[in-house]
């Protein structure tokens, strides 16, 4: 009798373990599939972007306001950052390319970490779950500093691998006018999540880009400076 009850308990435990393993494998498979879809959609857009965007010259310096709001997914790249009066160069809304319902200011490619994404024109909870986004500055490939923000989901998506970037690595930005510039990373550091002191800085009249994301433990922000060659 004792052995029979013992066998039943072991059977129940075994079933629970099998169900848990199947559930975990299913979750991992779904997460992998989602990441694969997001990455490949973004890469397809970047590949097609080069031959599709043409911006009227008169609209090249047109500005639009970016919207910032709190992210509801956990890791919050906007927490503690005050709304700033930002501008972005590119097409008017009727001419601007779109990606999954969001306006696109250009594309970013970083070969060192196999990164290719459209740069969305607004920072909202949904936009930064879709790609990276323009947060602040003079505009893609314009003189002055431009801040691009992205999530660190620690799974390879968006700016998750920015921690692997080194001084001297290249960043390529292409804007809606068709201009593509090469930027070289010259500084990498961590800053408090609400520190925006480096947004406005003297670039000597040259285009610069700042990449901003959370550290892996979300205790600070990983900041990368790069300047156009």
Secondary structure as the mmCIF struct_conf table of DSSP 4:
data_model
#
loop_
_struct_conf.conf_type_id
_struct_conf.id
_struct_conf.beg_label_comp_id
_struct_conf.beg_label_asym_id
_struct_conf.beg_label_seq_id
_struct_conf.end_label_comp_id
_struct_conf.end_label_asym_id
_struct_conf.end_label_seq_id
HELX_RH_AL_P HELX_RH_AL_P1 UNK A 2 UNK A 52
HELX_RH_3T_P HELX_RH_3T_P1 UNK A 57 UNK A 59
TURN_TY1_P TURN_TY1_P1 UNK A 60 UNK A 60
STRN STRN1 UNK A 61 UNK A 61
HELX_LH_PP_P HELX_LH_PP_P1 UNK A 65 UNK A 67
BEND BEND1 UNK A 72 UNK A 74
TURN_TY1_P TURN_TY1_P2 UNK A 77 UNK A 80
HELX_LH_PP_P HELX_LH_PP_P2 UNK A 81 UNK A 83
STRN STRN2 UNK A 90 UNK A 90
TURN_TY1_P TURN_TY1_P3 UNK A 93 UNK A 95
BEND BEND2 UNK A 96 UNK A 96
STRN STRN3 UNK A 98 UNK A 99
TURN_TY1_P TURN_TY1_P4 UNK A 100 UNK A 101
STRN STRN4 UNK A 102 UNK A 110
HELX_RH_3T_P HELX_RH_3T_P2 UNK A 111 UNK A 113
TURN_TY1_P TURN_TY1_P5 UNK A 114 UNK A 114
STRN STRN5 UNK A 115 UNK A 120
BEND BEND3 UNK A 121 UNK A 121
TURN_TY1_P TURN_TY1_P6 UNK A 125 UNK A 126
HELX_RH_3T_P HELX_RH_3T_P3 UNK A 127 UNK A 129
TURN_TY1_P TURN_TY1_P7 UNK A 130 UNK A 130
BEND BEND4 UNK A 131 UNK A 131
STRN STRN6 UNK A 132 UNK A 137
BEND BEND5 UNK A 138 UNK A 138
TURN_TY1_P TURN_TY1_P8 UNK A 140 UNK A 141
BEND BEND6 UNK A 142 UNK A 143
STRN STRN7 UNK A 144 UNK A 149
STRN STRN8 UNK A 152 UNK A 152
BEND BEND7 UNK A 154 UNK A 157
STRN STRN9 UNK A 158 UNK A 158
TURN_TY1_P TURN_TY1_P9 UNK A 159 UNK A 161
HELX_RH_3T_P HELX_RH_3T_P4 UNK A 162 UNK A 164
TURN_TY1_P TURN_TY1_P10 UNK A 167 UNK A 168
STRN STRN10 UNK A 170 UNK A 175
TURN_TY1_P TURN_TY1_P11 UNK A 176 UNK A 177
BEND BEND8 UNK A 178 UNK A 178
STRN STRN11 UNK A 180 UNK A 191
TURN_TY1_P TURN_TY1_P12 UNK A 193 UNK A 194
TURN_TY1_P TURN_TY1_P13 UNK A 197 UNK A 199
BEND BEND9 UNK A 200 UNK A 200
TURN_TY1_P TURN_TY1_P14 UNK A 204 UNK A 205
BEND BEND10 UNK A 206 UNK A 206
STRN STRN12 UNK A 207 UNK A 214
TURN_TY1_P TURN_TY1_P15 UNK A 216 UNK A 217
BEND BEND11 UNK A 218 UNK A 220
STRN STRN13 UNK A 221 UNK A 228
#
